[in-house]
Structure formats: C-alpha cells, structure tokens
Amino acid sequence: MNVTKYSANGNDFILYHSQERKDRSSEAKKLCHRQNGVGADGLVVLLPHPQYDFEWDFYNSDGSYASMCGNASRAVAHYAHEKGISRDNVAQFLTGAGVINATINGMYVISQMTDPKILDEGIEEYGQTWWLIDTGVPHLISIQDSIESFDIAMARELRYKYNANVNIAKIAGNDIYVRTYERGVEDETLACGTGMVSAFVRAKKEGLVDDSIRALPKSGDELYIKYEEGKYHFGGEVKKTFVAELFDI
C-alpha cells in the first residue's frame, strides 16, 4: 500500500484513503513510530461518506483516537483535493468533532473550525490561571509573559489530571506565540492547530488581540487565525513531503 506524508507547520501526518472501516490503532502505532515506521504525530485515513466529500479516521501516534486536529484538517483537505476526492478548491468532511469546511489555494489551506466551547475560566495550577477550552479536543491554556521555558513534567501532570492538551501562550502585539504538549503524542509538538485556536479564543475574549491574528508555534512557521461572522478560520501552508510504498505494517 502507498501512504503520503504531510507536514503542517511541524505537525506531521501519514495519510491514505480506503473503502474499509476498521480499527487501525495498532497500525497507527507501527506507522507513526519514528525509527521502525514512517514516523509521524498521527495517522489519518479518509473513508467514503454519503453526504460529505469524505469522513476521516484519526489516530495519534500512540494509537489513541482523536476527534479533531486543526493542522491535520488542512493537510487532509489538500490531500483530498490532489486525489480528486473533493472538487474544485474546497473540501467538506466529517471529523469526530463535526464537519470541517476547508479552502485550498495551492499549498495554502484554510479550515473553518468547529465552534469552540469554553469549559472553565478559573483553573489555578502552578501559580497560573488556566482556561479549559474545547476546540474539537480539550486544551488547557495559560497566557504568560515568557514561554521560553516549558516545564514538560508539569504539562504531563496537567494533561493527565484534566485529560487535556496543555498550552502556554505569549501575546506580543497582535501575535500569539504558543507551545503545546499533546495528548496521544505525549510530548511537546512543533505545532498544534487546535491549541493555537484555543489560545486565540481566550486572548480574544480577554480583549488582548483583534479578530485576526498571526499565530507562531514552536516550529517558527506563521499561521493565521480569524474570527469572522461567528466562525473561526485557521490558515497556513502545508507541505507534501513524500509518498512511500509500505511492505510490512
């Protein structure tokens, strides 16, 4: 079988499409292994759907299922466009968190995100006030003066305590810098789309940023988030890195 590897601002994914619905947890762990597999943060399989262009089946690198991933949504939209699974320059597909509408312009992809849910605005941990926001998956967000240092042991503790991804963010003008510890990867990743959107949701509600901002993850890439007509739009470039033929999975 052939798979395609994409990188969305440092978040990397293995993609392929199939007619078969089955549990691919074990397959995801093997394929995502950095030494013995292709290596990735997640596996996404595109499946047929009677109403939308496709439905996705998303697995983290540890084999766990995830409802939503902002960066993967952009990579998958480009893949579907290239493979003719979606038509024109748009893709509409079903995730575990709901329907995603994406627009493809070359390698630049914008996803209209699912509506966020603010679950808690007053979690006190490690001398910081954290918000818990669900942008398809749950995120803890702390806005800090500096994010040069990210305590991974702390993040791991909070991840299990609240069953959420953990983000620290810094506001600089209308830019938001974000670092994220991700569930399922169980480490800091170079970028997390739903994490950046969660940070934007909090910063916007607190009046710290405008309706359109630049987001900068650990990878250093530039992404853009806009709130328009009640919807959150998340855009940036994706990279198709290679296609591989697999002999043993």
TAWO-V78464 format. One record per backbone hydrogen bond with DSSP energy under -0.5 kcal/mol. NH is the residue of the N-H (numbers start at 0). CO is the residue of the C=O. E is the energy in kcal/mol with one decimal. If there is no record, write none. Layout:
BEGIN
nh=NH co=CO e=E
nh=NH co=CO e=E
END
This chain:
BEGIN
nh=2 co=243 e=-2.5
nh=3 co=14 e=-2.7
nh=4 co=241 e=-3.2
nh=5 co=12 e=-2.6
nh=6 co=238 e=-2.8
nh=7 co=10 e=-3.4
nh=8 co=6 e=-0.6
nh=10 co=7 e=-1.3
nh=11 co=9 e=-0.7
nh=12 co=5 e=-2.7
nh=13 co=41 e=-2.3
nh=14 co=3 e=-3.0
nh=15 co=43 e=-1.5
nh=17 co=45 e=-2.5
nh=21 co=19 e=-0.6
nh=23 co=21 e=-0.5
nh=27 co=23 e=-2.6
nh=28 co=24 e=-2.0
nh=29 co=25 e=-1.9
nh=30 co=26 e=-2.9
nh=31 co=27 e=-2.6
nh=32 co=28 e=-0.6
nh=32 co=29 e=-0.7
nh=36 co=32 e=-1.4
nh=37 co=30 e=-1.5
nh=38 co=30 e=-2.6
nh=39 co=31 e=-1.6
nh=40 co=11 e=-2.3
nh=41 co=11 e=-1.0
nh=42 co=58 e=-2.5
nh=43 co=13 e=-2.9
nh=44 co=56 e=-2.3
nh=45 co=15 e=-2.2
nh=46 co=54 e=-3.3
nh=52 co=91 e=-2.3
nh=53 co=91 e=-0.7
nh=54 co=46 e=-2.8
nh=55 co=93 e=-2.6
nh=56 co=44 e=-1.9
nh=58 co=42 e=-2.7
nh=59 co=63 e=-3.3
nh=60 co=40 e=-1.4
nh=61 co=183 e=-1.0
nh=62 co=59 e=-2.0
nh=65 co=57 e=-1.6
nh=72 co=68 e=-2.0
nh=73 co=69 e=-1.1
nh=74 co=70 e=-1.9
nh=75 co=71 e=-3.1
nh=76 co=72 e=-1.7
nh=77 co=73 e=-1.8
nh=78 co=74 e=-2.3
nh=79 co=75 e=-2.8
nh=80 co=76 e=-2.0
nh=81 co=77 e=-2.5
nh=82 co=78 e=-2.3
nh=83 co=79 e=-0.6
nh=83 co=80 e=-0.7
nh=84 co=79 e=-2.1
nh=85 co=79 e=-1.4
nh=89 co=86 e=-1.6
nh=90 co=101 e=-2.2
nh=92 co=99 e=-2.2
nh=93 co=53 e=-1.9
nh=94 co=97 e=-2.7
nh=95 co=66 e=-1.3
nh=96 co=66 e=-1.0
nh=97 co=94 e=-0.9
nh=99 co=92 e=-3.0
nh=100 co=111 e=-0.8
nh=101 co=90 e=-3.0
nh=102 co=109 e=-2.5
nh=103 co=88 e=-3.2
nh=104 co=107 e=-3.0
nh=107 co=104 e=-2.0
nh=108 co=106 e=-0.6
nh=108 co=235 e=-2.5
nh=109 co=102 e=-2.4
nh=110 co=233 e=-2.8
nh=111 co=100 e=-3.2
nh=112 co=110 e=-0.8
nh=112 co=231 e=-2.8
nh=116 co=133 e=-2.4
nh=118 co=116 e=-0.8
nh=118 co=131 e=-2.8
nh=119 co=131 e=-1.5
nh=122 co=129 e=-2.3
nh=123 co=121 e=-0.6
nh=124 co=122 e=-0.7
nh=124 co=127 e=-2.2
nh=127 co=124 e=-1.9
nh=129 co=122 e=-3.5
nh=129 co=127 e=-0.6
nh=130 co=140 e=-2.3
nh=131 co=119 e=-2.8
nh=132 co=130 e=-0.6
nh=132 co=138 e=-2.8
nh=133 co=116 e=-3.1
nh=134 co=132 e=-0.7
nh=134 co=136 e=-2.0
nh=138 co=132 e=-2.3
nh=139 co=164 e=-3.1
nh=140 co=130 e=-2.3
nh=141 co=166 e=-1.8
nh=143 co=141 e=-0.6
nh=143 co=168 e=-3.4
nh=150 co=148 e=-0.5
nh=151 co=149 e=-1.1
nh=154 co=150 e=-2.4
nh=155 co=151 e=-2.7
nh=156 co=152 e=-2.0
nh=157 co=153 e=-2.6
nh=158 co=154 e=-2.6
nh=159 co=155 e=-1.7
nh=160 co=156 e=-2.1
nh=161 co=157 e=-2.6
nh=162 co=158 e=-0.9
nh=163 co=158 e=-1.1
nh=164 co=137 e=-2.5
nh=165 co=180 e=-2.3
nh=166 co=139 e=-2.5
nh=167 co=178 e=-2.1
nh=168 co=141 e=-2.7
nh=169 co=176 e=-2.3
nh=171 co=174 e=-2.5
nh=174 co=171 e=-1.7
nh=175 co=213 e=-2.5
nh=176 co=169 e=-2.8
nh=177 co=215 e=-1.9
nh=178 co=167 e=-2.4
nh=179 co=188 e=-0.6
nh=180 co=165 e=-3.2
nh=181 co=179 e=-0.6
nh=181 co=186 e=-2.4
nh=184 co=181 e=-0.6
nh=185 co=181 e=-2.3
nh=186 co=181 e=-0.8
nh=188 co=179 e=-2.0
nh=195 co=191 e=-2.3
nh=196 co=192 e=-2.4
nh=197 co=193 e=-2.0
nh=198 co=194 e=-2.2
nh=199 co=195 e=-2.0
nh=200 co=196 e=-2.6
nh=201 co=197 e=-2.2
nh=202 co=198 e=-2.7
nh=203 co=199 e=-2.9
nh=204 co=200 e=-2.1
nh=205 co=201 e=-2.1
nh=206 co=203 e=-1.5
nh=207 co=202 e=-2.9
nh=208 co=202 e=-0.6
nh=212 co=224 e=-2.8
nh=213 co=173 e=-1.5
nh=214 co=222 e=-3.2
nh=215 co=175 e=-2.8
nh=216 co=220 e=-0.6
nh=218 co=189 e=-2.2
nh=219 co=216 e=-1.6
nh=222 co=214 e=-2.4
nh=222 co=220 e=-0.5
nh=223 co=234 e=-2.7
nh=224 co=212 e=-2.0
nh=225 co=232 e=-2.4
nh=226 co=210 e=-3.1
nh=227 co=225 e=-0.6
nh=227 co=230 e=-2.7
nh=230 co=227 e=-1.6
nh=232 co=225 e=-3.0
nh=233 co=110 e=-2.8
nh=234 co=223 e=-3.2
nh=235 co=108 e=-1.7
nh=237 co=106 e=-2.2
nh=238 co=6 e=-2.7
nh=240 co=4 e=-2.1
nh=240 co=238 e=-0.8
nh=241 co=4 e=-1.2
nh=243 co=2 e=-2.7
nh=245 co=0 e=-3.4
nh=245 co=243 e=-0.6
END
